[in-house]
Structures are given as structure tokens and as C-alpha cells.
Amino acid sequence: MKTLNKILLGLAVVGSLTIAAADGAALYKSCVACHGASGEKKALGKSEVITGWEASKTIAALKGYQDGTYGGAMKGLMKGQVKSLDDAQIEALAKHIETTK
Ligand code: HEC
């Protein structure tokens, strides 16, 4: 019985994390100051406008910032923004950005 309880608790924790991670709109709130509510701003006058970017393009960019293989003069700044995101969160963000226009 104890083992079963542990399994159920584990499932509950995983379940709640998945729900939180899937909320791209909520995650995107931390990007608004620089990129604008719908990605329409050139962040700090430097980034491309990311409004409506295909999810695959955003995922590639964000993962590239994480491992240092993507970006321009200010990529260090973006690395700080994305370093703690996991794959599910990056995917959720990318899907949210794809819906912006
Ligand atoms: C403090 C301001 C700031 C915040 C907050 C910020 N960004 Fe950025 N972002 C930038 C800058 C500056 C660049 C350009 C960096 C470079 O030189 O590559 C950039 C670049 C990007 C790019 C690639 C665009 C390009 O020019 O190639 C994407 C995608 C992106 N940001 C997404 C996000 C997401 C998603 C978040 C929130 C999790 C976020 N950013 C938060 C400033 C910010």
C-alpha cells in the first residue's frame, strides 16, 4: 500500500508540473517587457520581431541560447532568460508565440 501511495503521489506531482509547464501564455509574461505583448517589439532595439514565429524556429532559437550556439551581440542576456526552462516550457512558449500576430 505504501508503494502505491508513493506512485500516486509521484503521478500527482508530475501531473501538476505538466499543467504548469504547458501554459505558454503565462510563461510569456516574463518576456513581455522586452518583446512586447505579442512579440511585436525589437527587444532592447536589438532582436528580430518574433510575432508569429513558427514554433520550430522559436524552439531552435531558445535552445540555441541555452547552449550558446544561437544569437547575436546580446545572446548572453537571452541565455539568462531561458537557462532554467525545460523542453516542455520552451515548447509551450513557442506554441504561444506562434499564435501571436
Ligand atoms: C531583458 C530583455 C529580454 C527579455 C526579458 C527576453 N528577451 Fe528575448 N531577446 C532579447 C534580446 C536583446 C534579444 C537579441 C539577443 C541576441 O543578440 O541574439 C532577444 C532575442 C530573442 C529571440 C530571437 C530573436 C532574434 O533576434 O533572433 C527569441 C525567440 C526570444 N528572444 C524569445 C524570448 C522569450 C520567449 C522570452 C521570455 C522567456 C524572452 N525572449 C525574454 C531581450 C529579452
Boltz pocket constraint, residues with backbone or C-beta under 6 A from the ligand:
constraints:
  - pocket:
      binder: B
      contacts: [[A, 27], [A, 28], [A, 30], [A, 31], [A, 32], [A, 33], [A, 34], [A, 35], [A, 43], [A, 44], [A, 46], [A, 47], [A, 48], [A, 49], [A, 50], [A, 57], [A, 58], [A, 61], [A, 62], [A, 70], [A, 71], [A, 72], [A, 73], [A, 74], [A, 75], [A, 77], [A, 78], [A, 81], [A, 82], [A, 93]]
      max_distance: 6.0
